[in-house]
C-alpha cells in the first residue's frame, strides 16, 4: 500500500461524526431517549440520571446493522482520504475502512489530508486522478474538498464519508457513517450532572470547523443546561491549529485561574483534551477541574482510568464504521440503493447502522485501554462478513 504524506504532518484534530437517532432497541439509545424525555418534562431527576450513566457504561447490546447480502465487485481500487493520518478519529475511521476493504481483496491507498483544508483537497484530487473506483473520506468537511468532489462526480466516482456527521447532497457525499453526536453529547452531559451531584460549574470548549464537533459540544451543553442547579458559562471557541501546549493549553489554564469556580469542562474532542490535561496538571490545578471528551483514544482512556483530570470519554467502534462504510460503497458500486437503518429518517444518521457507543468513566475504571470494539457483545463481524460472502 502506498501512502501519500506531506512533509508536515500537523497535530490538529481527530474530528468525529456521530450519526443521529440511535435505534431505541439498543441499550445506549434507549437509555439516552429516556433521559431526554425526563429532562424535557421539566426539571431533572438526579437519581434517574445517575442510573442512566451506569447504563451507558455498558455500551451497546444489540446489533442494528444490515442483513442483506451484496455482490462484491472485483479489482476495485479504493482511495481513502483521512483528514490527518496523525490523529485518532481521522485515522481510526480510515484504518477501519482499509482493513475491511482489504478483506474483500480490494486495492487500498491512503491519501493524507494533513489536517488542513488545502491538504485535504489536495489529497482528494490525488485520489480522483489515481484511477480509483471509489473514495471514502475520514472526518473531512465536504466544504474543504468541494473541487475534489466535483472532479469525482465528473468521473462518476462514488464518494462516501466516515465520521464527519453531514447529510448527503448532490454535490457532496453519497453517505456518511458515524456515531450519534447528539447521543454522545447527552452521555457526557448526564455524566457531568451525575458526577457533580447537580452542582457543576461548566464551561464548553468548541471548534466550529467541524460540524460533528459542534453537534457533540452543543448536545453536552444543552444537557447540562437542563440541570437547574448547575451553572453553564459561555462557550470558549478554538480551532484545530490552537491544539498545542502553548496555545490551547495555556489558554485553558488562564480561564481556570480567572474563574476558580469552574469544575467541569468538555474539551470538544480527545486531541484537545490531551493538550488540556498536562497543562492543567503542570499548573497545579489537577484537583480543581474535571474534563469530559469524545472518541475514546488510548491516551485519553488512560487519563480516565487513572482519574487524571479527564474523568469521562465517550468512545465509538471505528471497526464497525469501517464495515458499514465499505458495505454502503459496495451497494453503490453494485448500482443498488443505500441501506437505511430501520426507524431512522435523519439523512445525517440513516445510513450508519447504529454505530456502537460506550461511556468510559473514572468511577467504573475496569475497562481495557484501547479502541472500543463491540464485537464481543454484538458479534457483528461474523454477521457483516457473511453479507460480503466472506467466511
C-alpha positions as a Python dict, from the first residue, in 0.01 Angstrom:
ca = {
    (1, 'X'): (0, 0, 0),
    (2, 'X'): (131, 345, -91),
    (3, 'X'): (73, 635, 145),
    (4, 'X'): (91, 995, 27),
    (5, 'X'): (210, 1206, 320),
    (6, 'X'): (319, 1567, 301),
    (7, 'X'): (640, 1672, 483),
    (8, 'X'): (447, 1842, 761),
    (9, 'X'): (206, 1616, 946),
    (10, 'X'): (3, 1855, 1155),
    (11, 'X'): (-117, 1779, 1507),
    (12, 'X'): (-466, 1904, 1451),
    (13, 'X'): (-797, 1739, 1529),
    (14, 'X'): (-945, 1399, 1527),
    (15, 'X'): (-1284, 1515, 1418),
    (16, 'X'): (-1574, 1282, 1475),
    (17, 'X'): (-1906, 1249, 1325),
    (18, 'X'): (-2171, 1079, 1516),
    (19, 'X'): (-2475, 961, 1329),
    (20, 'X'): (-2816, 1050, 1479),
    (21, 'X'): (-3124, 886, 1620),
    (22, 'X'): (-2981, 564, 1757),
    (23, 'X'): (-3235, 285, 1741),
    (24, 'X'): (-3443, 264, 2055),
    (25, 'X'): (-3378, -110, 2089),
    (26, 'X'): (-3011, -56, 2176),
    (27, 'X'): (-2944, -5, 2546),
    (28, 'X'): (-2739, 308, 2479),
    (29, 'X'): (-3000, 463, 2252),
    (30, 'X'): (-3298, 366, 2465),
    (31, 'X'): (-3138, 495, 2781),
    (32, 'X'): (-3048, 823, 2613),
    (33, 'X'): (-3402, 864, 2481),
    (34, 'X'): (-3537, 802, 2830),
    (35, 'X'): (-3301, 1060, 2975),
    (36, 'X'): (-3407, 1315, 2714),
    (37, 'X'): (-3771, 1251, 2800),
    (38, 'X'): (-3706, 1301, 3171),
    (39, 'X'): (-3523, 1625, 3108),
    (40, 'X'): (-3782, 1766, 2870),
    (41, 'X'): (-4065, 1701, 3114),
    (42, 'X'): (-3938, 1982, 3335),
    (43, 'X'): (-3666, 1983, 3596),
    (44, 'X'): (-3442, 1682, 3631),
    (45, 'X'): (-3425, 1363, 3833),
    (46, 'X'): (-3070, 1328, 3967),
    (47, 'X'): (-3118, 969, 4083),
    (48, 'X'): (-3251, 867, 3741),
    (49, 'X'): (-2964, 1038, 3563),
    (50, 'X'): (-2709, 857, 3783),
    (51, 'X'): (-2876, 530, 3693),
    (52, 'X'): (-2864, 635, 3330),
    (53, 'X'): (-2489, 694, 3345),
    (54, 'X'): (-2435, 344, 3485),
    (55, 'X'): (-2633, 201, 3193),
    (56, 'X'): (-2429, 397, 2941),
    (57, 'X'): (-2108, 246, 3080),
    (58, 'X'): (-2219, -95, 2949),
    (59, 'X'): (-2222, 14, 2585),
    (60, 'X'): (-2439, -120, 2302),
    (61, 'X'): (-2611, -456, 2343),
    (62, 'X'): (-2794, -522, 2014),
    (63, 'X'): (-2682, -536, 1650),
    (64, 'X'): (-2870, -280, 1438),
    (65, 'X'): (-2677, -319, 1113),
    (66, 'X'): (-2777, -456, 772),
    (67, 'X'): (-2885, -811, 699),
    (68, 'X'): (-2900, -802, 317),
    (69, 'X'): (-2610, -951, 122),
    (70, 'X'): (-2421, -766, -154),
    (71, 'X'): (-2224, -885, -453),
    (72, 'X'): (-1864, -774, -402),
    (73, 'X'): (-1710, -641, -726),
    (74, 'X'): (-1356, -746, -809),
    (75, 'X'): (-1046, -543, -899),
    (76, 'X'): (-1167, -236, -710),
    (77, 'X'): (-923, 44, -635),
    (78, 'X'): (-1043, 221, -320),
    (79, 'X'): (-896, 557, -219),
    (80, 'X'): (-923, 653, 147),
    (81, 'X'): (-873, 1018, 249),
    (82, 'X'): (-839, 1079, 625),
    (83, 'X'): (-832, 1440, 744),
    (84, 'X'): (-497, 1357, 907),
    (85, 'X'): (-301, 1036, 949),
    (86, 'X'): (-154, 1170, 1272),
    (87, 'X'): (-456, 1163, 1498),
    (88, 'X'): (-730, 941, 1633),
    (89, 'X'): (-1071, 990, 1474),
    (90, 'X'): (-939, 1086, 1131),
    (91, 'X'): (-702, 791, 1120),
    (92, 'X'): (-914, 539, 1311),
    (93, 'X'): (-1202, 572, 1067),
    (94, 'X'): (-965, 540, 770),
    (95, 'X'): (-793, 232, 912),
    (96, 'X'): (-1129, 70, 981),
    (97, 'X'): (-1228, 118, 616),
    (98, 'X'): (-889, -2, 492),
    (99, 'X'): (-900, -322, 697),
    (100, 'X'): (-1243, -424, 571),
    (101, 'X'): (-1172, -336, 207),
    (102, 'X'): (-857, -548, 210),
    (103, 'X'): (-1061, -847, 330),
    (104, 'X'): (-1255, -812, 5),
    (105, 'X'): (-936, -825, -198),
    (106, 'X'): (-954, -460, -298),
    (107, 'X'): (-651, -240, -358),
    (108, 'X'): (-646, 40, -97),
    (109, 'X'): (-441, 360, -96),
    (110, 'X'): (-450, 623, 180),
    (111, 'X'): (-404, 990, 86),
    (112, 'X'): (-316, 1203, 388),
    (113, 'X'): (-516, 1523, 433),
    (114, 'X'): (-254, 1658, 674),
    (115, 'X'): (-514, 1828, 891),
    (116, 'X'): (-560, 2137, 672),
    (117, 'X'): (-831, 2230, 421),
    (118, 'X'): (-578, 2263, 139),
    (119, 'X'): (-413, 1937, 236),
    (120, 'X'): (-746, 1754, 235),
    (121, 'X'): (-843, 1897, -103),
    (122, 'X'): (-503, 1807, -250),
    (123, 'X'): (-540, 1454, -115),
    (124, 'X'): (-887, 1430, -267),
    (125, 'X'): (-761, 1549, -604),
    (126, 'X'): (-483, 1288, -593),
    (127, 'X'): (-740, 1020, -512),
    (128, 'X'): (-953, 1122, -811),
    (129, 'X'): (-661, 1120, -1057),
    (130, 'X'): (-527, 788, -924),
    (131, 'X'): (-782, 584, -1113),
    (132, 'X'): (-981, 496, -802),
    (133, 'X'): (-1318, 327, -850),
    (134, 'X'): (-1449, 466, -519),
    (135, 'X'): (-1342, 708, -245),
    (136, 'X'): (-1416, 715, 128),
    (137, 'X'): (-1303, 1009, 340),
    (138, 'X'): (-1238, 1011, 714),
    (139, 'X'): (-1362, 1312, 915),
    (140, 'X'): (-1329, 1551, 621),
    (141, 'X'): (-1556, 1854, 593),
    (142, 'X'): (-1702, 1843, 239),
    (143, 'X'): (-1661, 2220, 211),
    (144, 'X'): (-1283, 2168, 228),
    (145, 'X'): (-1281, 1936, -74),
    (146, 'X'): (-1552, 2087, -293),
    (147, 'X'): (-1336, 2092, -606),
    (148, 'X'): (-1224, 1735, -542),
    (149, 'X'): (-1585, 1624, -503),
    (150, 'X'): (-1675, 1791, -833),
    (151, 'X'): (-1387, 1615, -1004),
    (152, 'X'): (-1501, 1280, -862),
    (153, 'X'): (-1859, 1341, -975),
    (154, 'X'): (-1740, 1427, -1326),
    (155, 'X'): (-1569, 1087, -1345),
    (156, 'X'): (-1861, 901, -1192),
    (157, 'X'): (-1663, 802, -881),
    (158, 'X'): (-1888, 745, -577),
    (159, 'X'): (-1763, 923, -264),
    (160, 'X'): (-1872, 831, 87),
    (161, 'X'): (-1772, 970, 423),
    (162, 'X'): (-1686, 823, 760),
    (163, 'X'): (-1725, 1022, 1084),
    (164, 'X'): (-1797, 1374, 961),
    (165, 'X'): (-2164, 1398, 1057),
    (166, 'X'): (-2305, 1558, 742),
    (167, 'X'): (-2605, 1476, 527),
    (168, 'X'): (-2565, 1356, 169),
    (169, 'X'): (-2605, 1622, -101),
    (170, 'X'): (-2599, 1637, -482),
    (171, 'X'): (-2254, 1798, -480),
    (172, 'X'): (-2125, 1626, -168),
    (173, 'X'): (-2109, 1282, -13),
    (174, 'X'): (-2336, 994, -103),
    (175, 'X'): (-2347, 894, 265),
    (176, 'X'): (-2180, 949, 600),
    (177, 'X'): (-2115, 670, 850),
    (178, 'X'): (-2063, 764, 1212),
    (179, 'X'): (-2189, 754, 1566),
    (180, 'X'): (-2461, 979, 1702),
    (181, 'X'): (-2327, 1317, 1814),
    (182, 'X'): (-2644, 1405, 1998),
    (183, 'X'): (-2632, 1081, 2194),
    (184, 'X'): (-2261, 1119, 2269),
    (185, 'X'): (-2317, 1471, 2397),
    (186, 'X'): (-2610, 1368, 2615),
    (187, 'X'): (-2398, 1089, 2765),
    (188, 'X'): (-2119, 1328, 2867),
    (189, 'X'): (-2374, 1584, 2986),
    (190, 'X'): (-2551, 1327, 3202),
    (191, 'X'): (-2216, 1225, 3347),
    (192, 'X'): (-2138, 1585, 3443),
    (193, 'X'): (-2474, 1623, 3617),
    (194, 'X'): (-2443, 1291, 3799),
    (195, 'X'): (-2078, 1327, 3899),
    (196, 'X'): (-2128, 1679, 4032),
    (197, 'X'): (-2449, 1585, 4215),
    (198, 'X'): (-2623, 1852, 4011),
    (199, 'X'): (-2383, 2131, 4111),
    (200, 'X'): (-2145, 2162, 3815),
    (201, 'X'): (-1996, 2492, 3708),
    (202, 'X'): (-1939, 2401, 3346),
    (203, 'X'): (-1751, 2552, 3051),
    (204, 'X'): (-1781, 2407, 2699),
    (205, 'X'): (-1490, 2430, 2453),
    (206, 'X'): (-1599, 2411, 2089),
    (207, 'X'): (-1434, 2400, 1746),
    (208, 'X'): (-1667, 2531, 1474),
    (209, 'X'): (-1451, 2394, 1194),
    (210, 'X'): (-1624, 2058, 1220),
    (211, 'X'): (-1999, 2004, 1218),
    (212, 'X'): (-1962, 1684, 1417),
    (213, 'X'): (-1776, 1859, 1696),
    (214, 'X'): (-2031, 2139, 1709),
    (215, 'X'): (-2317, 1891, 1732),
    (216, 'X'): (-2145, 1700, 2011),
    (217, 'X'): (-2049, 2004, 2222),
    (218, 'X'): (-2389, 2166, 2173),
    (219, 'X'): (-2554, 1845, 2296),
    (220, 'X'): (-2333, 1833, 2607),
    (221, 'X'): (-2412, 2197, 2678),
    (222, 'X'): (-2787, 2161, 2624),
    (223, 'X'): (-2794, 1857, 2853),
    (224, 'X'): (-2612, 2031, 3138),
    (225, 'X'): (-2842, 2332, 3099),
    (226, 'X'): (-3133, 2105, 3189),
    (227, 'X'): (-2976, 2074, 3533),
    (228, 'X'): (-3145, 2360, 3716),
    (229, 'X'): (-2884, 2365, 3994),
    (230, 'X'): (-2583, 2362, 3756),
    (231, 'X'): (-2413, 2670, 3608),
    (232, 'X'): (-2324, 2682, 3238),
    (233, 'X'): (-2075, 2953, 3144),
    (234, 'X'): (-2023, 3097, 2792),
    (235, 'X'): (-1862, 2869, 2534),
    (236, 'X'): (-1490, 2906, 2467),
    (237, 'X'): (-1413, 2879, 2094),
    (238, 'X'): (-1091, 2746, 1947),
    (239, 'X'): (-966, 2599, 1619),
    (240, 'X'): (-761, 2291, 1545),
    (241, 'X'): (-445, 2494, 1486),
    (242, 'X'): (-469, 2603, 1853),
    (243, 'X'): (-433, 2247, 1982),
    (244, 'X'): (-83, 2295, 2126),
    (245, 'X'): (50, 2335, 2482),
    (246, 'X'): (147, 2698, 2422),
    (247, 'X'): (-187, 2797, 2274),
    (248, 'X'): (-485, 2591, 2394),
    (249, 'X'): (-303, 2455, 2700),
    (250, 'X'): (-202, 2799, 2823),
    (251, 'X'): (-543, 2945, 2749),
    (252, 'X'): (-725, 2675, 2946),
    (253, 'X'): (-506, 2742, 3248),
    (254, 'X'): (-576, 3115, 3219),
    (255, 'X'): (-953, 3057, 3205),
    (256, 'X'): (-940, 2834, 3515),
    (257, 'X'): (-733, 3084, 3710),
    (258, 'X'): (-964, 3367, 3607),
    (259, 'X'): (-1269, 3177, 3732),
    (260, 'X'): (-1168, 2927, 4004),
    (261, 'X'): (-1530, 2811, 4043),
    (262, 'X'): (-1515, 2618, 3715),
    (263, 'X'): (-1505, 2246, 3791),
    (264, 'X'): (-1620, 2076, 3467),
    (265, 'X'): (-1529, 2127, 3101),
    (266, 'X'): (-1591, 1947, 2772),
    (267, 'X'): (-1282, 1951, 2551),
    (268, 'X'): (-1457, 1908, 2216),
    (269, 'X'): (-1251, 1607, 2112),
    (270, 'X'): (-975, 1389, 2256),
    (271, 'X'): (-670, 1558, 2096),
    (272, 'X'): (-778, 1885, 2260),
    (273, 'X'): (-828, 1709, 2594),
    (274, 'X'): (-482, 1553, 2558),
    (275, 'X'): (-336, 1905, 2547),
    (276, 'X'): (-552, 2036, 2831),
    (277, 'X'): (-475, 1761, 3083),
    (278, 'X'): (-95, 1808, 3114),
    (279, 'X'): (-134, 2187, 3108),
    (280, 'X'): (-379, 2173, 3399),
    (281, 'X'): (-160, 1927, 3586),
    (282, 'X'): (154, 2138, 3540),
    (283, 'X'): (-33, 2446, 3664),
    (284, 'X'): (-123, 2270, 3990),
    (285, 'X'): (-495, 2273, 3909),
    (286, 'X'): (-538, 1897, 3877),
    (287, 'X'): (-777, 1869, 4172),
    (288, 'X'): (-986, 2171, 4065),
    (289, 'X'): (-1148, 2059, 3741),
    (290, 'X'): (-1272, 1752, 3551),
    (291, 'X'): (-1273, 1719, 3172),
    (292, 'X'): (-1503, 1511, 2953),
    (293, 'X'): (-1446, 1439, 2585),
    (294, 'X'): (-1524, 1205, 2297),
    (295, 'X'): (-1356, 949, 2065),
    (296, 'X'): (-1210, 706, 2319),
    (297, 'X'): (-844, 742, 2213),
    (298, 'X'): (-596, 529, 2410),
    (299, 'X'): (-416, 823, 2572),
    (300, 'X'): (-743, 975, 2687),
    (301, 'X'): (-877, 646, 2821),
    (302, 'X'): (-557, 618, 3025),
    (303, 'X'): (-636, 957, 3178),
    (304, 'X'): (-991, 846, 3255),
    (305, 'X'): (-881, 515, 3404),
    (306, 'X'): (-638, 698, 3635),
    (307, 'X'): (-881, 981, 3712),
    (308, 'X'): (-618, 1223, 3583),
    (309, 'X'): (-818, 1543, 3511),
    (310, 'X'): (-1014, 1378, 3229),
    (311, 'X'): (-1269, 1156, 3401),
    (312, 'X'): (-1510, 1065, 3121),
    (313, 'X'): (-1491, 988, 2750),
    (314, 'X'): (-1744, 852, 2502),
    (315, 'X'): (-1599, 602, 2255),
    (316, 'X'): (-1741, 452, 1940),
    (317, 'X'): (-1650, 144, 1738),
    (318, 'X'): (-1431, 251, 1441),
    (319, 'X'): (-1410, -107, 1316),
    (320, 'X'): (-1788, -111, 1284),
    (321, 'X'): (-1770, 222, 1100),
    (322, 'X'): (-1530, 58, 854),
    (323, 'X'): (-1766, -231, 786),
    (324, 'X'): (-2064, -1, 733),
    (325, 'X'): (-1874, 239, 503),
    (326, 'X'): (-1747, -43, 283),
    (327, 'X'): (-2091, -209, 282),
    (328, 'X'): (-2257, 111, 160),
    (329, 'X'): (-1992, 188, -103),
    (330, 'X'): (-2028, -171, -229),
    (331, 'X'): (-2401, -116, -275),
    (332, 'X'): (-2327, 195, -481),
    (333, 'X'): (-2073, 6, -693),
    (334, 'X'): (-2343, -258, -746),
    (335, 'X'): (-2585, 18, -856),
    (336, 'X'): (-2807, -52, -556),
    (337, 'X'): (-2976, 199, -329),
    (338, 'X'): (-2814, 265, 7),
    (339, 'X'): (-2927, 53, 300),
    (340, 'X'): (-3125, 251, 558),
    (341, 'X'): (-3117, 188, 934),
    (342, 'X'): (-3469, 84, 1039),
    (343, 'X'): (-3658, 362, 1213),
    (344, 'X'): (-3405, 633, 1128),
    (345, 'X'): (-3506, 907, 885),
    (346, 'X'): (-3250, 1181, 954),
    (347, 'X'): (-3021, 1184, 646),
    (348, 'X'): (-2714, 1251, 858),
    (349, 'X'): (-2760, 929, 1051),
    (350, 'X'): (-2981, 696, 849),
    (351, 'X'): (-2703, 504, 671),
    (352, 'X'): (-2481, 429, 972),
    (353, 'X'): (-2644, 117, 1114),
    (354, 'X'): (-2644, 245, 1473),
    (355, 'X'): (-2268, 265, 1539),
    (356, 'X'): (-2200, 116, 1887),
    (357, 'X'): (-2113, 366, 2163),
    (358, 'X'): (-1979, 335, 2517),
    (359, 'X'): (-1927, 578, 2807),
    (360, 'X'): (-1597, 541, 2994),
    (361, 'X'): (-1571, 696, 3342),
    (362, 'X'): (-1324, 704, 3629),
    (363, 'X'): (-1597, 573, 3860),
    (364, 'X'): (-1601, 249, 3659),
    (365, 'X'): (-1232, 202, 3562),
    (366, 'X'): (-1241, -171, 3488),
    (367, 'X'): (-1201, -130, 3114),
    (368, 'X'): (-916, -208, 2872),
    (369, 'X'): (-725, 86, 2729),
    (370, 'X'): (-788, 57, 2358),
    (371, 'X'): (-1042, 142, 2090),
    (372, 'X'): (-1394, 38, 2181),
    (373, 'X'): (-1492, -281, 1999),
    (374, 'X'): (-1845, -407, 2048),
    (375, 'X'): (-1794, -731, 1857),
    (376, 'X'): (-1774, -946, 2171),
    (377, 'X'): (-2129, -831, 2254),
    (378, 'X'): (-2287, -777, 1912),
    (379, 'X'): (-2093, -1038, 1708),
    (380, 'X'): (-2120, -805, 1411),
    (381, 'X'): (-1801, -922, 1236),
    (382, 'X'): (-1947, -1264, 1159),
    (383, 'X'): (-2280, -1111, 1060),
    (384, 'X'): (-2134, -849, 828),
    (385, 'X'): (-1867, -1068, 672),
    (386, 'X'): (-2144, -1306, 571),
    (387, 'X'): (-2307, -1019, 380),
    (388, 'X'): (-1987, -988, 176),
    (389, 'X'): (-1968, -1363, 116),
    (390, 'X'): (-1669, -1397, 349),
    (391, 'X'): (-1627, -1691, 584),
}
